[in-house]
Amino acid sequence: MLTNNFEIFHYQNTKLKEVKLHHHDFYELYFFISGDVTYYIEGKIFSLKPGDIILINSQELHQANINNKNITYDRIVLWMRKSFLKSLSDNKVDLTLCFESKNKNNILRVDFEIQQNIKLLLNKILHIQNTKGFGYELLYRAYITELMVYINNISLIKEMTTNVDINKNNLIDNIIEYINNHLEEDIKIDDLANYFYISKFHLSREFKKYTETTIHRYIVQKKLIRAKELILNRIPITEVYKKCGFGDYSNFFRAFKNEYGVTPKQFYKLMTK
């Protein structure tokens, strides 16, 4: 999503291939309609039910595991730039709170009436994107504003965030928090094991269980997410790798190109056109 403020898609898949752990440079609102899906977000495992609403910000690594590929995997996905949501907000109402608040929840489980209201708004936005009739730009801003006011209100209601099927581990939560707070350092598995007083083999096994990735891979992806933010904040690329704990520029360059398919300089040019 290089040019648009938002994009919306209605996906229906069977026999879908595995979705790898990834992140976006924008917000994702995901409305689950049907399928047999387990969702991984930052060390937490969610068993989805039809009507669940998933909220993911630009720093969160996530992955959908399709347990039964014979069941249609049906969902509506809305991508939005942070700057776009900020432009729809005002001094009293910040529509990014449901994505950025410290107390935010990744999954909202709501009753059938609210599910239908959310789905109706998403379908209106889908219709606008497909037809682009008279005044469509005004309409999509109006509908997205209405949707996000609605979502932010829902996220404040505890009953709609506490009845979600979630499998998590306090140790993994603490390790992820530690990693995210020390991205500027050269984080090694041995150091993590010593810090949390567990064997590195047990640590590696439990981390893979709750995140679907290795500790090393998670650390690299998180460092690269931080690197992109620094690049877009106009920090010199020759300084970025130091602030992200890569040790030397060649390691940073290689990791960035392998992950995103472009060099750090190419990424900056693409995102600032």
Order of alpha helices (4+ residues) and beta strands (2+ residues): beta-beta-beta-beta-beta-beta-beta-alpha-alpha-beta-alpha-alpha-beta-alpha-alpha-alpha-alpha-alpha-alpha-alpha
